[in-house]
Amino acid sequence: MNELGYALNTVFFLISGAMIMWMAAGFTALEAGSVRTKNVTEILTKNVALFAVASVAFLLCGYKIMYGWVEPAGHAMYADFFFQMVFVATAMSVVSGAVAERKKLWSFLIFSAVFAAVIYPLEGAWTWGGGFLSRLGFVDFAGAGIVHMTGACAALAAVLLIGPRDGKYDAHGNPQNIPGNCMPLVALGTLILWLGWFFFNGGSQLKFDTLSDASALAKIFVNTNMAASGGLLGAMIVSKLWTKRVVLNVTLNGALAGLVVITADPLSPSPEFAVLYGLLGGIVMPGAMTLLEKWGIDDPVGAISVHGVAGIIGLLLVPVFNTDATILAQLYGIGIIGGFVFTASYAVWFVLGKTIGIRVGQEEELVGSDMYEGTGNAYPEFMKKKRVIRRA
């Protein structure tokens, strides 16, 4: 039975990791639909490449820093590595959307390597690696802070340095709407992320070879779904009351905010409270997006609000039902992780900006990155038709 349990847990880790990797497809679709047609190819290239870069960097350096190459007791070591590897790629995907349409591809990939090799593994070692934050009582079951808030802090550092997109603000500093090119892709990406999140949270149970673990896994799946549903409904209601209409991207981000909130502890609350947790995230998220936008923080997909603000909310809710957590330890963890990741990321982005640069040129931003760093437009027939109409 011990050998059977080991085998089952190993396969579960591998399946969970593969499904979390599928979340990369969700981020790719969401971002590709949220940008303008002139930048779609570059967005696709960036999202596929960042997964490869993060994988290699985590293999060569990151996993050793975070956990060490030590054989786990209940599953295979390489299954553990694979599962942890897709988490760091997820965190990096959060950064990807926030800097869309004006960052340099190679600068982003260099940052991805540093992030996966050093920044993420260090804060991960302090928590999941058994470091000082875990010993102080900081609790983060599946990564609301360790993964999502971390990605948001790295994204915030980048956005502050790289600045907003041209045309995002008028002469008076008022934000202007820059709509994406394909809302069906955004909706599809959200649903893919929703699916992958079951394994993101469920896999963090780490095993399912006992009755108690299997029961916990079932509850985690249910709570994850209910929080997403609550978040979507909360954002939809706020959108209707605020703008008199249901704004799709706000509604979809509400579901993601609910998922981030419950990630901090998807096991302790009941499904009914999971709905309320998600509802809170969905209600707060639109206001956070609007406030950041007014402050000059241009985030095309709302990643900083969805993953950062909602991540903090989720971490602060953990002590409500989890007796192992205290509000003081949670605040301490939020401050340490957020402060370190933001400072380290800011330093890396700053050095990149002073050396090879982090923002594309003005002409490149106007024409679109696809014609410079990409291999051409993602929709060549459409673009060709536009050129013919202009000549006529």
N, C-alpha and C positions, 0 to 999 in steps of 0.2 A: 504493500500500500504506500510506503514511503516513496518507492521508485515511481509508482503511478502518479502520486501527487506531484512529484518533481516534474514529470513529463507533462502533466496537465497544466501546471503553472507556467512552464516554459512555453508551451504552445499558446497559452492565453496571452502571455507577454508579447509574443511575436505577432499574433493576430491584432492585438490592441495597438501595437506600434505601427502596423501596416495601415490600420484604419485612421490613426492619428496622422500618418503621412498623407492620407487622402485629404486631410484638412488643408494641405498645401494647395490642392486643386480648388478648394473653396475660397481661400484667400486670393488665388490667382483670378478666378472668375469674378469675385467681388470687386477687386481692384481694376480689372480690365473693363468692367462695365461702368466704373465710377469715374474714369478719366475720359478725355476727349480722344477722338479717333486717331489723331496725329501721334499719340503716345502709347497706343495699345501694344504694338510689337515689343517696344522696350520694356513695358510692364511684364509681359509674358516672359521675356528673356530673363529679367531680373528675378522673378519668382522661382523659375526653374533653377537658375544658377545659384541662388542663395541657399537652396536646399543642399546642393552638391558641396558648396563651399563650407557650410556649417557642418555637414557630415564629416568631411575630411579634417577640419580643424578640431572638432570634438574628439575624433579618433586619435589624432596625433598628440593632443595636449589636454583638452577639456575634461574628458572622463577621468583621467589620472588625477587631476586637481580636485575634482568634485567627489569622487568615490574611491579612486585607486582601483587597480585591476585585481580585485580580491573576489574569489569565487563566492557568490551568495549561497545561503543555506538551502533555500527552497526552489531555486530555478537556475537555469544555465547562465553563466556570466555574459555570454554574447547576447542572449536574449535581453538581459538587463541593460547592456550597452545600447542595443538597438532601440529599446523603449525610451531610454533617457535621451538618446540622440534626437528623436523626433520632437521632443519637448523644446530643445534649444532652437530647432528650426522654426517651431511655432512662435516662439518669442521674437525671433528675427523677422518673421512675417508681419508682426505688428508694426515694426519700424517701417517696413516696406511701403505700406499704404500711406503713412503720414507724410512721406517725403516725395510722393509721386509727382510727376510732371515737371520737376525742375532740378533733380539731383543728377550727378554724374554716375553712370553705371559702375565704373571701375572703382570709384571712391566708395560707393555703397558696398561692393563686394569685399573690399579690403576691410571695411568696418565690420562686415559680417564675420570675417575670419577672426578678427581680434575679439569680437563679442563672444563667439562660440568657443574660442580657445582659452580665454582668460576671464572676461567680465562676468558672464553668466555662470561659469563653473565656480568662481570664488564665492559669489553670494549663495549659490546652490550648496556649496560645501558647508557654509555656516548654518544651513537649515536641514535639508534632506541628507546632507553628508554627515550629520551628527555633530556639527560645530556649535559655537557658543550660543547662537540664537535658538536652536532647538533645546539646548540645555536650560535656557532662560524661560522656556515654556511657550515660545512662539509656535503657533499651529497654522499650517496651511496644507490642507489635505492633498489637493491636486494642482496647486500652482496659481491661485488667484493673484498672489503677490510675487511668488518666485518666478513665474512665467509671464503672466499677463501684465501686472504692474511694472515688472522689469522691462518688458518690451516697450511699454508706454513711456517710461522714464528715459530710455534710450532714444525713443522717437521725439520726445519733447526737447531733448538736448540738440538733436539734429535740426528740428524745425526752427528753434530760436536762432541758430547760426545760419541756416540756409535762407531763411526769410520766406515770405509768401510768394505765390505765383504772380506773375505780371497780370494785372487786370483784376486781381482779387479785391482790391480796395480802391475806391475812387479818390479824388483829390482831397476829400475831407476825411478820409480814413474810414468810410463806411464800407462794410463788407458787401461784395457783390456775389450773386449766385453764379457758379460755373457748373452747369449740369453735366452729368456723365453721358456717355454715348449709348449705353445699352442696359436699361433697368432689368430686363429678363436675366441677364448674366449676374447682376447683383443679387436678385432673388434666388437664382440657382446656387450661387456661391454661399449664401446664407444657409440654405437647406443642407448643403454638403457639410458645412461647419457644424450645424446642428446634429447631423448624423455622427460625425467624427467625435463630437463631444461626449457621447455615451462611453466611448472607449478611453477618451482622455481622462474622464473622472472615474469610470469603472476600472480601468487598468491600474489606477492608483491605489486600489484596494490591495494590489500586489499578488494576490493569490485567490483561488476559489476552490481549493481541494477539500474544504471542510463544510459542514452544513452551515455554520455561522458565517463563513466567508461568502458562500453562495447566496445566503439570505441578504447579507449586506450588499452584495453586488446588485441584486434585484432592486433593492431600495434606492441605491445610487442612480440606477438607470431611470427609475420613476421620478426621483427628485430632480434629476437633470432636465428631464422633459418638462416637468411642471414649472420649473423656474424659467425656462425659455418661453413657455406659454404665457406665464405671468408678465414677463418682461415685454413681450410683444404687445399684449393687451394694454399694459400701462403706457407704453409709448404711443400706441394708437389713440388712446383716450386723450392724452396730453396734446397730441398733434391736432386732434379734432377741436378741442377746447381752445387751443392757442391760435390756430390758423384757420379754423372753420372748415378744414379739409383733412383728409388722411394722407400724410406725406409718406410715400413708400419707403424711402431710404431711412427715415426716422423710425418707422415701424419695424423694419428689418434690424436696425441697430438696437432696438429695444430688446428683441429676442437674444441678440448676442450679449447685451449687457446683463440680462437675466442669467445667461449661461456663465458669464464671468463671476457674478456674485455667488452663485451656488458652488462654484469650483473650490472656494475656500474650505467648505465643509458640506459635501453632498450627502453625508450619512446621518448626522445627528438630528436635523429637523425632520418633522413629519412632512408628507407630501403637501398637506394644506399650507404649512408654513413655508415650504419651498415656493409655492405660488406667490406668497406675500413677499418673499425675498426677491424673486424675480420682478414682481410688480414694482417694488421700491427702486430697483435698478433701472427699469424701463421708464419710471416717472422722472428720476433725477437726470438721466442721460441727455434728453433734449436740451434741458437748461444748461448743462455743462458744456455741450457742444456750442450753444449760442454764446455763452460767456467767453469761452476760449477764442471763438471767432472774433468777438468784439475786442479782445485783448491783442489782436494781431497775430494769433496763432492759426495759420492756415493748414488745416488737416483735411485733405480731400475726402477721406473715408470715415472720419470721426474716430480714429483708432485710439487717440489719447483719452478721450472721454469713455469710450466703450470698454477699453482694457485697463486704463489707469484709474479713473474715478470709480467705476464699478468694482474693480479689484479691491480698492481700499474699503468700499462699503462692505464687500463680502468678508474681508478680514476682520472688520470691526463687529460683524454679526456673529462670528464664531463663538464667542463666550456665552451667547444667549442660551444655547443648548449643550455646548461642549464644556464639561467641567474641567477638562485638562487645560483650558485656555483662560487667560485673564485679559482684561482690556488693556492693562498696562503693558503686558508682554506683546500684545498685538500692535499697540502704538509704537513700541520700541522697535519691533521688527519692521514695520512700515517705514519708520524714519531711517533706520540703518540701511535697509535694502534700497529704498528710494534714493537716499542721499548718495550712497556709494555708486549706484548704477548711473545716476544722472551726472555726477562729477566725472567718473571715469569715461563715460560716453562723450561728454562735452569735450574732454581733453583730447580724445582720439579724433573726433570730428574737427576740432580746432586745428590740430596738427595737419590733418588731411587738407583742410581749407587753406593753410598757409603753404602747402607744398604742391600737391597736384590739383587742388581745388575741389570743391564739393558741389558747385552749382554750374549748370550748363550755361553757355553764352546766351546773350539776348536774342540773337538771330535763331539759334537752335531752339530756344524756348518758344519763339514765335512760330517757326515752321513746324516744330515737333521733333522729339528725340528719335522717332522712327527713321527719319531720313538721314540721321547722323550716326547714332550708335546702333540702330537696328539694321535690318536687312531690307527695309521697305515697309510700306503701309500694311496694316493688318487687313484692310479692306480695299485692295487695289482697284477693283472694278468701280467701287463707289468714288474713290479719289480721282480716277481717270475721268469719270463722267463729270465731276465737278470742274476739272480743268477744261474740258470741252465746252462746257456752258460758259465759262469765263471768257474763252477765246471768241465765242459767238457774240 
